Structures are given as C-alpha cells and as structure tokens.
Amino acid sequence: MFKILLDRKEPSMEAVRKHQNFQEILAAYNYQKKVNNPWRYWYYPALTICLLLLV
Amino acid sequence: MPLQFSLQQQSFLPSEERTQIERAQQDPRYFAPLYERYHDAIFRYVYRRVDEEEQAYDITSSVFVKALQSLHKYEYRGLPFGAWLFRIAKSELYQSFRDQKAQRTVSIDKVVLKQVIDEWTEDYTEEDKARLLVALKDLKEQQLQLIEMRFFEKRSFKEIGDICGMSENNAKVKTFRAVLKLKEFFHQKE
C-alpha cells in the first residue's frame, strides 16, 4: 500500500546540492570497489610469502 | 506548480555528453559533469516516491554509486544517458520498497489533481478529490507509475518509454489504458 502526499514541499536545488556532492559519491564508489575486490584478502598473505621466499 | 523533470530540458548536446561518458568510463573522476547535470532530477524523482527526505538522499546516492559501477556497460544505442540513470533509480527505489527501507509514496500537487478531475466531471468538489485518491489506490503498480509520470510529473511518452523500457507507442497505449482504468474506478466510487 502506498501513501499519498498532497502539495508536498520539495527542497530547493541549492539545499539538495549542499546536502550531497560528487566527492562523497566518488568516495563511496571507491570504498565499494575496495570492499568488493576479491584479491584484497590475498594481497598481504601473498606479499608475505613472496618476501619470505626472497629471504 | 508541479516541478518538471524533463530529460529534454537538458541543454547539452548528446555528442558532448557522449564524450563525457567515454572520459568517465576511463576515469570515474570525470563523471562529475554528468553527476551535476542529472543529480537534481534523479533526487526529485526519488523524493516524490518516498516519504522521508533522508531516504531520498540515501537512494539517490546509491543510484550514482551503481551508475559508476556499471558505467563501463553503458553503450549509446539511442537510449539517453539520463533515461539509463532513471532506470537505475527505478530499480534502486523498488529494491528499497522490497527491503522495507522506504515507504512507497505518491506526491501529488492539488492543481494537477484538479486538472485531472476537471476533465471527467463538470464541477470539481472536495468529494471528487477524495474519490480520485481512493481510485488511485485501486490501480496496479505499473498503471500507477504511468499515471504518476504522465500527469503528476508531465513527462513525454518518449521519456516514459525510455524509463520503463518500452517503446513510445507502447507507453502511450498503456498510459491510455491506465487512465481508462482510473476513470472506471473513479466513477465506481460514486
């Protein structure tokens, strides 16, 4: 079921722009990309093994 | 006055936009001009469909994150970039309704409501207004979406078709049927 709102006041363009900016979106995207990277769990163990092998 | 969100109001040329998209596909930092152009329209599209402002901001933000994640898949084949973003917004919105994170809301301006009723009855009364609101609740979700976009947001059939993934003609026919249904429900409530 939905709700009906009559003559609802909308925030101004300025207010919307102040509330959200592209840098936040880009940061969220970069974070998601980092979290979703399947290699992130393997990176440090692989690096450690390589270093041990070198030693 | 109802706010207009028309995609056709954008003054940028598709070729310029295409260049911006190609640059953004190489480096997401170049997505900024596209974000600036469409953010407000997407936010208002979402805002009119959820009951809380903060949820509208959250959904809008996830729309743009999703857009950045799938930007490499976007290919210009006649579907305007704005419509592609609206499709993501639509899918994010319905996901949040399914997850019960947001309440489905229909925002209507009384002026528009009066315009619709004026076409069907001779004298507009408060009772008619109440009847139309009840009749709206009897519509199926897709019919409601079409009525919402065509009458409450004044979108063209081309835009409606692009957003809903159907041809302009199909959008016209389906909207016409939705109006007939609404009219039928409206008169049933007499």
Contacts between the chains, C-beta under 8 A, distances in Angstrom:
chain1	res1	chain2	res2	distance
A	1	B	104	7.7
A	1	B	137	7.2
A	2	B	103	7.5
A	2	B	104	4.0
A	2	B	105	6.1
A	2	B	106	5.7
A	2	B	137	7.3
A	2	B	144	7.6
A	3	B	51	5.6
A	3	B	103	5.7
A	3	B	104	7.1
A	3	B	105	4.7
A	3	B	106	7.3
A	4	B	105	7.5
A	4	B	106	5.1
A	4	B	108	6.4
A	4	B	133	5.6
A	4	B	136	6.9
A	4	B	137	7.9
A	5	B	51	7.0
A	5	B	105	5.8
A	5	B	106	7.3
A	5	B	107	4.9
A	5	B	108	7.3
A	6	B	107	8.0
A	6	B	108	5.7
A	6	B	109	7.5
A	6	B	110	5.7
A	6	B	113	7.4
A	7	B	108	8.0
A	7	B	109	5.8
A	7	B	110	5.4
A	8	B	48	7.7
A	8	B	107	4.6
A	10	B	3	6.3
A	10	B	44	6.5
A	10	B	47	6.4
A	10	B	48	7.9
A	11	B	47	7.7
A	11	B	53	6.7
A	13	B	40	5.5
A	16	B	39	7.3
A	16	B	40	5.8
A	16	B	43	5.3
A	17	B	39	7.7
A	17	B	40	7.5
A	19	B	57	5.9
A	20	B	39	7.0
A	20	B	43	7.6
A	20	B	57	5.9
A	20	B	60	6.7
A	20	B	61	6.4
A	22	B	31	7.3
A	22	B	32	4.9
A	22	B	35	4.7
A	22	B	36	7.1
A	24	B	61	7.1
A	25	B	35	6.6
A	25	B	61	6.1
A	25	B	64	4.6
A	25	B	65	6.2
A	25	B	68	7.2
A	26	B	28	6.3
A	26	B	29	6.7
A	26	B	31	7.5
A	26	B	68	7.6
A	28	B	61	6.5
A	28	B	65	5.1
A	29	B	28	6.2
A	29	B	64	7.9
A	29	B	65	5.0
A	29	B	68	4.4
A	29	B	69	6.8
A	32	B	65	6.2
A	32	B	69	7.0
A	33	B	69	7.7
